[in-house]
Structure formats: C-alpha cells, structure tokens
Amino acid sequence: MEPFCVYGNLYSVGNRGVCSWLIDTGDGLILIDTTFPQTVYQTVDSIYRLGFAPADIRYVLHTHGHCDHMGGSRSMRDLTQATFCIGAEDVDVCEHRGEMSEAELYDMDFTAYFTVDKALSDGDTVTLGNTEVLCVHTPGHTPGTMSYFFDITGDQGSFRVGMQGGPGIHTLVDEYLTAHDLPKSLRASYIESVARLRQQHVDIHLTGHPGQSSILPRKATLDEGDSLAFIDSGRWPKYLDYLESRFYEEYPA
C-alpha cells in the first residue's frame, strides 16, 4: 500500500494486511508496530518514500506481542538506535516465546526475537519532540496489549488520535487459552478494557489492520481531496460498541 499522510505529522507506512503508523515529532520519529518479519522491508521502503529515514526513529511502540505487529522489529533494530517498547506482560513473547506469537495462524515459526528496552505499564507516557503518547494497558487480546493516545496538529487544528491495541477475541476461546497457558480471566479483562477506553475522546481512529476501521475507504476519500477524511469523533464510540456487542455474542453474560 502506498504510504500517505493521515493528517498533520501522522503517516501510514503499513501494508494492506497490517498497519504501521509513523509520527514525525520534529525531534525524531515514533513508529507504532513493525508488521511481519516478511513485510518489514515494505515499511522501511515506505518510510524512505515519505522523505524520512529509519535511522531517525527514536521509539518503536508495539500494540501487542503477535508476530504480525512486532515481527519486523529485529530487522528494524539493525537500522535504528530506537528504544523498543511493549506492554510488560508481552515482553517474553518478543524475547524468547515464539509459540505465543500467533505464528501458527500463518503457517510459520516466529524466531525473529529482539530485546525490549522498555516494558510499558498503564499510564506511562512516551514523550518526543512535540508529541506525548499516553500508554493505556488494555489486556484481553494478549495479556500485555497497549492502546495509544496522542495529539496531532495540522492546518485544520489539533486532533486527538486513538488506537485500541488489540480487538481480536479469537484468542479468548477456551481452546486457545488452554493451549497457550493463558488465564480465562483475560475474557473479563477484555470487556473491562473496552469500558475503560470509553473514557477517551478520539478524533482520529487508528487500528492494527486496515479493515478494522475502514482505512482504505478513508484513504480513497483523502485522495479525492478531503484532507479531513480521517477525522470523525463518532467513529471511536461506535467501534467500542461493536467490540462489546461482538464479545457478548461469543461470550453471553
């Protein structure tokens, strides 16, 4: 997928399967998620095509410890001096527990381990240049799933960006939890996380996969000249409603 400016200093550098987001803080770059080991080269190419360089990345933030979101980080580490961050409960997946990375869903083994420099906790902030990212621990999809919130400024003013770190509920079925030695309490954590996220105001809703928040249709609108195509404060609560309703369909109260 062609890289593009979402709004202001926020850019998309992911692909049609997995998102990766880049923030130009004026004092270096923040990258959110690195996609698969096999697709990280596309992310690197997209960064260059936007006029930036991987060497200018100062922080790499991961939404959670699955190989489609952190798989490219070992390769990215070779190109940067960045600080690599992920929720504390997902650190071991990145460093030595590939069996927890969901690699089996893609008929692959995950061995692209990397060292995590900063284990994130609820309420942590990552500050660089003109950007402060609020890190909110939202366990459920994985024990260490993190959601991120920050402000972006452009020609039309400042807007709040929000990204829920992991909406998938396939990791909450009994078979998956048992096979991966995970507690069933993650189901309660998931719905509690959704409730907590309702406290956040979001103007620009980002996700880890393009289909989860209509990234491609919104990009098409952007390409047609609507510079505010990604700004919609009503999208966030509707998305949380969807997550909640889908959860209770699978796990009735």
N, C-alpha and C positions, 0 to 999 in steps of 0.2 A: 504494500500500500504506500502511496506517495506520502512523504512527511508533509505536515502542514501546521500552520499556526492556528490554534484553537481560539485564542484571544490574548491580546497583550503579549506577555512574555511566556506563555504556555504553549507547548508544542506536542504534537503526536509524532512519535518515532517508532511505533509498533507496526504490526502486520495485520492481515485480515483475520487471523485467528486469535492473536493475543495482543493486548495493548501495552505500550510503553510510553511514558509521559516525561517530558523534559521541561524544566523550569530554568530560565535564564535570570539569575538573581542580580545580575550586574557585578557580582563578585565571584563568579563561578557558576557551575551548573548543578542542579539536583536532578537525578534520574529516578523515576519510580518504575520498578520492575525491569527485568532484562530479557524476558521471553525464554524460549527453549535454547538449549545448547546449540541446536542445529540452525536456529534462526537469528542468533545474536549478530551475525555478520550484517543482516539487513538493518538492524537497529543502529549499528555502527555507521553503515553507509548513509542512513537517514540523518544521523547527527551531522555528518560531514556535509551532506547536501543542503542542510539548513544554514550552513556557514559556521558551524561550531566544530569543536574537536573533543573527542573523548578525554583527552588529557586535561581538559578544563572541568571535568566532572569532579565535584568535591564530596558529594554524598550520593550513595545509591540506597534508596529505600525500597524494601520489599513488602508487598502486601501480605504474603504468607509463604510457607515453605513447600510449595509444589513446583515441580521442575519446569512447568510452562511459564512460571513467573520469576524464578530465580535461577533457572538452568544456565543462563548465559553469563552468570556473574564471575565464574572463574576466568573466563576469557576476558571479560571487561576489566577485571583486576589487573591483567597484564598491560592494559592500555591506560590505566589511570593511577592516581595516588589517592583515590577516593576512600572515604570512610563508609564501610558496608554495614547496613543496619537492617535488623528484622526483629519481630516480636520475640521476647526472651524464650517463650515456650517452643519456638520453631528453630532455634539455633542448632540443635543437634541434627536436624534433618539436613541442613546445609553443610555441616561439617563432617558427618560420618554415618548418617542413617538414610541411605538412599531408598530403602524399602518403604519409607514413609512419604516419598516424594510424588506418589501417583504415577510414577513412570510406567507401571504395568498397564495403565489405561491406554498408553500409546505404544504398547509392544516394544518397550525399550528399557534398558537399565540406566539408572542415574548414578554416575560416578564422578561428575564434574564438581567435586567438593571444593569449598572455599572457606576461608576463615572469616567469621563475623566479627567486626570491630566493635560494634555497639549493639547490645541487646536492649531493645526498646521495652519500656513499661508504659502503662496507662498514664496519660497526661504529660509525657515527655514532649519536648519541642526540639525541632532541628532548625537552627537559625543560620542563614547565609545571605549576605547582601541585603536586598530589600524584601526577603521572604522569610516568614516564620511558619513552619509546618507543625500543626498540632497532631500528635500521635495518640489515637484512641484505641485501646485494646478491645477488640470485638471478637472474642473466641466463639467458635462454632464450627465453621468450615474446617479450620485447624485450631489447635489449642492456642497458637500464637498470632492469629490473624490480627492485623492492624489496619485501621481506617485512618485516612489522612485528610486534613482540612487546612486551607491556606487562602490568602487573598491574592488576586491578580489585578493589575491596573493596566488599562488601555485607553484608547481615545474616547471611549464612551463611559469612562469612570472605573471604579473598583468593584469587583465582584468576588463572592466567596465560592471557592472550589471545594467540592467534597467527593471523596472516593471511599465507598464501602469495600473493605478489603477482601471479602470472600463470600459470595452469595450462595454457593452450591450446597445443597442438602443431601446429595448422594453420599457424602462422607459421614452421614449421621445414621444410616441404616444399621441394624444390629450386626449384619454380616461384616460390614466394613469396620465397624468399631471393634468387634471381636478379633478380626484378622490382623488389625493394626494395634491391638492392645491399648485402645483408647476408651476413656470412661463414657458411659451413657449420659453422664451429666452434661456433655457437650450439647445435647439437644436443648436442655434448659438454657445453657449459656447462649446458644444461637438466638433464641427468641428474646432473651434479656438484652442482647446486644442490639437487636433491631429497635427495641424500645428506647435504649439509650441514645441511639442515633437520631431519634425524632427530636432531640433537644437541639440539634444542629440546624442552622439555616444554611442552605446551599443554593447558589445561583447557577453554577456550572457543575453538572453531574458527570463524573468520570467513572469508568468501570474497567475491570481487568480484561474483558473480552468485548469486542465491538458490538456484538448482538445484544448485550445486556442493557445497553442504554442508547440503542439506535445511532451509534457513532457514524456509520456510513451514510445513512439518510441525512443526518445533520450536516455531514461534510459536504454532501451534494448541495444542500441549501446554502452553505457557506460559499461554495464555488460559484453559485448563481449570484453572489453579491451581497448576501445578508451577513454582515460582519458580526451580528449578534445571534447567529444560528445556534450557538451552544448555551445561550443564556436563557434559562427558564426555571424560575424558582418553584414552579409547581411540579416539576419532574421528580424531585427528591422525595417528597412525601408519598407520591403515587408509587414510586419504586419500593419504598419501605412497606406500603400497603400490600404490594404484590408479593414481596418476600414473606410477609406474615401470613397471607392467605395461602400461599403455596405450602408453607411449613405445616399449617394446620390441616391441609388436605392430606398430607402424608402422615402427620402425627396428630390426630384429633385430641383435643384437650380432654 
